[in-house]
């Protein structure tokens, strides 16, 4: 019988960030020396020249610069009423709408700007950025290409085009776009960073590391560059270097939650568990509602045999409103390790009641029932787990052991063969498991083990 545990949840890296430091382009037409310089002067200009589209346009831009978006929209609309072909006014009206999260209105305004002046670069650039905001990356790609047709050497547009390609699942094209941006401006740190992301997503981790390192040479004070460098090292299982990168991020920004969380994960895989505990505790101090921190800290306590501490931290997670099904599952695992199987059964069942499609919870419930020698209930739980996850090899293996205890050796052998077909690594356990001793002398068992060993050798080659 396999008495181990199957985790229902896998912690994800805290952040993989696209950095896009170029803000929306707000365009001012060339003003003469007598142009006003304050809000009051712009207001007077518009009042004195009520039929001047330019006066209302500049007033709108002055309001925009002071973050008075409603008044800026009114002024831009007035400018457009006076001059329906005013491309700059449409463009800036689009920026104002987007700032109010009126995305559809913003897109329409940019499109009107382009209709008024098909060669107006800023409208294409801002339209592409807005499509990125709503995850319409295919549309963004097309618009950025048009912008580059107008300004082929604009590194910001190349950078955004690369971002759109990455988010659209086209990492190789993203790499090409970021290389083009870097060729135009080799000192643009964000382009190097986003090139690193494109490499990361195309599993070219070493190239990602080099790009992140170059970004850090250009901007050594950017914490997110260090964070993602750490993620790349982590992907290579170079936990020591990942830890150094996260520590560098935290040294720059002591309350950087992502850095502390990723540091905790790296410490855990480096088996520096005390350090991992300290890092998760820091995350909780900085962000008391951080779901991952409570669950991960509870897991560390539980795996380290500190079952009461694990229970306490999971209970805090519950009181903080973290998903109850997830926490109940963790409590079930903790009680199972604690050899409090009746409590484990209670909490696995609570988890199942809230999340009936959790194969891991049914599997844990089966293990708990089997420890209590409630074999019929254990069989039912393992079968439910398999119905949800048909390739759950350990559930088949445990079913085989239970069927042997019910003197159903033929059925047990059939299920055991299926479990080892799914996971040939279980063959080694089967050769020593006392629950399967009755099967080991049969030729069918021996053939199954030989087949599994051969399969494992083939996989190595």
Buried (B, 14 or more C-beta within 10 A) or exposed (E): BBEEBBEBBEBEBBBBBBBBEBEBBBBEEEEEEEBBEEBEBBBBBBEEEEEBBBBBBBBBBBBBEEEBBEBBBBBBBBBBEBBEEBBBBBBBBBBBBBBEEBBEBBBBBBBBBBEBBEEBBBBBBBBBBBBBEEEBBEBBBBBBBBBBEBBEEBBBBBBBBBBBBBBBEBBEBBBBBBBBBBEBBEEBBBBBBBBBBBBBBBEBBEBBBBBBBBBBEBBEEBBBBBBBBBBBBBBEEBBEBBBBBBBBBBEBBEEBBBBBBBBBBBBBEBEBBEBBBBBBBBBBEBBEEBBBBBBBBBBBBBBBEBBEBBBEBBBBBBEBEBBBBBBBBBBBBBBBBBEBBEBBBBBBBBBBEBBEEBBBBBBBBBBBBBBEEBBEBBBBBBBBBBEBBEEBBBBBBBBBBBBBBEEBBEBBBBBBBBBBBBBBEBBEBBBEBEBBEBBEEEEEBEEBBEBBBEBEEEEEE
